[in-house]
Amino acid sequence: MWHMSIKDHSNRLLFTATALLISACATLNVDRDFSLDLNRSEGLAVVSLSFEGLVPAEGPAWRYRRLDNEGDGFVLTHTTQQPLDWESPPGRLAYFALPPGHYEFYQCGFARVRGSGSQYWTISPGGAPTNTNSWYSSFNTPTYDNYKAEPFSVKFEIRPGRATYVGNLHLVWQENRKRGEVQVHDRAERDIDLLKQRLPKNSFDGILLSPERPAANR
């Protein structure tokens, strides 16, 4: 029979708990029954997030902040709660409520488990550990390397009771150079069509369009 040591089991639980904590702290999409009106004290940010050059499990996190330094947060490209909407390239539509103000997306990065060649740990039928699991060095928790894209800034404004389409933020990762670049694309037609399906109580006819979308694609 296969056995797992208490320490190995604890580390797996720690890794799972850490992943769940990160997901819980991320900014989430509003519920399906969310409705915008001019009496609301908040607005809705709408942005699609995508990437290339990474495996899906390395989907990046995108940081945003208010330009008056009154708040910041981050959005994950995808989670178990909010999976990918597109596979090629991998991406998701994010739509989340924010207080009125001027904001920017300014950072994009991801964490990668540091491997140890072809070695990793398994448990034999007799309960003896064998060094064959690249996620572990001994039975310690996994080690991660953090990577960030080149600096960028995509500004947008949130108004009470209005939705703002920021654009499509797309990370291009060059593995051979360990370098990432964030590109901004206009996918308004695709993204707003999906938004109307996700939030059917809203028409979004008066959605604000971010001035930082590529002019050639407007």
C-alpha positions in Angstrom: 0.0 0.0 0.0 1.2 3.5 -0.8 2.0 5.6 2.3 2.8 9.3 2.8 4.8 10.6 5.7 3.2 13.1 8.1 5.8 15.7 7.1 5.3 15.2 3.4 1.5 15.4 3.9 1.9 18.6 6.0 4.1 20.2 3.2 1.5 19.4 0.6 -1.2 20.9 2.7 1.0 24.0 3.3 1.5 24.4 -0.5 -2.2 24.0 -1.1 -3.1 26.5 1.7 -0.6 29.0 0.3 -2.1 28.8 -3.2 -5.6 29.2 -1.8 -4.5 32.2 0.3 -3.1 33.9 -2.8 -6.3 33.2 -4.8 -8.4 34.5 -1.9 -6.5 37.8 -1.8 -6.8 38.4 -5.5 -9.4 40.7 -6.9 -12.4 38.7 -8.2 -15.0 39.2 -10.8 -18.3 40.6 -9.6 -21.3 38.2 -9.4 -23.7 37.6 -12.3 -26.5 39.6 -10.8 -24.2 42.7 -10.5 -26.0 45.8 -11.9 -24.5 49.2 -12.7 -26.5 52.4 -12.2 -25.5 56.0 -11.6 -26.5 55.8 -7.9 -23.6 53.3 -7.3 -20.6 54.6 -5.5 -18.3 52.4 -7.5 -17.5 51.6 -11.1 -16.5 48.5 -13.1 -13.0 47.8 -14.5 -13.1 45.5 -17.5 -9.8 44.0 -18.9 -8.8 40.8 -20.7 -5.6 39.2 -19.6 -3.6 36.8 -21.7 -0.1 35.4 -22.1 2.3 33.4 -24.3 5.5 31.6 -23.7 4.4 30.1 -20.4 2.7 26.9 -19.4 -0.9 27.5 -18.2 0.0 26.7 -14.5 2.4 29.8 -14.6 -0.5 32.2 -15.5 0.8 35.6 -14.4 -0.5 38.0 -11.8 -1.3 41.6 -12.8 -0.9 44.4 -10.3 -2.9 47.7 -10.4 -2.9 50.8 -8.2 -4.7 54.1 -7.7 -2.5 57.0 -8.9 -3.1 58.8 -5.6 -1.6 55.9 -3.7 -4.9 55.3 -1.9 -5.0 51.6 -2.8 -3.7 48.8 -4.9 -4.5 45.1 -5.7 -3.8 42.3 -8.2 -5.7 40.1 -10.6 -4.8 36.6 -11.5 -4.9 35.5 -15.1 -6.9 32.4 -14.0 -7.8 30.4 -10.9 -9.8 27.3 -10.1 -12.8 29.7 -9.4 -12.2 31.7 -12.5 -10.8 29.5 -15.2 -9.5 30.5 -18.6 -12.0 31.9 -21.2 -9.7 31.3 -24.1 -7.0 28.7 -24.9 -5.1 30.3 -27.8 -3.6 32.4 -26.4 -4.5 31.4 -22.8 -6.6 34.3 -21.4 -9.5 35.4 -19.3 -11.9 38.3 -19.0 -11.7 40.1 -15.7 -14.4 42.6 -14.5 -14.3 43.9 -11.0 -15.7 46.8 -9.0 -13.4 49.7 -7.9 -14.0 53.0 -6.2 -13.9 56.1 -8.5 -10.5 57.4 -9.4 -7.5 57.2 -11.7 -5.6 53.9 -11.8 -2.9 52.0 -13.7 -1.8 48.5 -14.3 1.9 48.6 -13.7 3.4 45.2 -13.0 3.1 41.6 -14.3 4.9 38.6 -12.9 4.7 34.9 -12.2 6.3 32.3 -9.9 8.0 29.1 -11.2 8.8 26.0 -9.1 12.5 25.5 -9.1 13.3 22.0 -10.4 16.1 19.8 -9.4 16.9 18.0 -12.6 15.2 14.7 -13.0 15.2 13.8 -9.3 12.1 13.7 -7.2 10.7 11.9 -4.2 8.3 8.9 -4.3 7.2 6.5 -1.6 7.8 2.9 -2.2 5.3 0.2 -1.3 7.3 -0.5 1.8 7.1 3.2 2.9 10.7 4.1 2.0 11.2 7.5 0.4 13.0 7.6 -3.0 14.6 10.9 -4.3 12.7 11.4 -7.5 10.3 14.4 -7.0 11.5 17.7 -8.5 9.0 19.6 -6.4 10.9 18.7 -3.2 14.4 18.9 -2.0 14.2 16.4 0.8 10.7 16.8 2.2 10.9 20.6 2.4 8.3 22.9 0.8 8.9 23.8 -2.9 11.3 26.6 -3.8 10.1 29.2 -6.3 11.8 31.7 -8.6 9.9 34.9 -9.3 9.9 36.7 -12.6 8.6 40.0 -13.7 7.9 41.6 -17.0 9.6 44.8 -18.1 8.1 47.9 -16.4 4.9 49.3 -18.1 2.0 51.5 -17.3 -1.6 51.3 -18.6 -3.8 54.0 -17.1 -7.6 54.0 -16.8 -10.3 55.9 -15.1 -13.2 54.5 -13.0 -16.4 56.6 -12.7 -19.3 55.9 -10.4 -21.9 53.7 -12.0 -20.0 53.3 -15.2 -17.9 50.5 -16.8 -14.4 51.2 -18.2 -12.8 48.9 -20.8 -9.0 48.9 -20.2 -8.1 46.7 -23.2 -6.3 43.4 -23.5 -3.1 43.1 -21.5 -0.9 40.4 -23.1 2.4 39.1 -21.6 4.9 37.8 -24.1 7.5 35.7 -22.3 10.9 35.0 -24.0 12.2 31.9 -22.2 15.7 32.0 -23.7 16.2 35.6 -22.4 14.1 35.2 -19.3 12.4 38.5 -20.4 8.7 39.5 -20.5 7.0 42.3 -22.4 3.4 43.5 -21.8 1.6 44.4 -25.0 -1.8 46.3 -25.1 -4.3 45.2 -27.7 -7.8 46.3 -28.5 -10.2 43.3 -28.2 -13.2 45.4 -27.3 -15.7 43.7 -29.6 -14.8 40.2 -28.3 -14.5 41.2 -24.7 -17.6 43.3 -24.4 -19.7 40.7 -26.1 -18.6 38.2 -23.5 -19.1 40.8 -20.7 -22.8 41.2 -21.8 -23.2 37.4 -21.5 -21.6 37.3 -18.0 -23.5 40.3 -16.6 -26.9 40.2 -18.4 -28.5 42.9 -16.3 -26.4 45.5 -18.0 -26.4 46.8 -21.6 -22.9 48.4 -21.5 -23.9 50.7 -24.3 -22.2 53.6 -22.5 -19.0 51.7 -21.6 -16.0 54.0 -21.3 -13.1 53.1 -23.5 -9.6 53.6 -22.2 -7.6 56.1 -24.2 -4.5 53.8 -23.9 -5.9 51.2 -26.3 -3.8 51.0 -29.5 -5.0 53.7 -31.8 -4.7 51.5 -35.0 -7.2 49.0 -33.5 -9.9 51.4 -32.3 
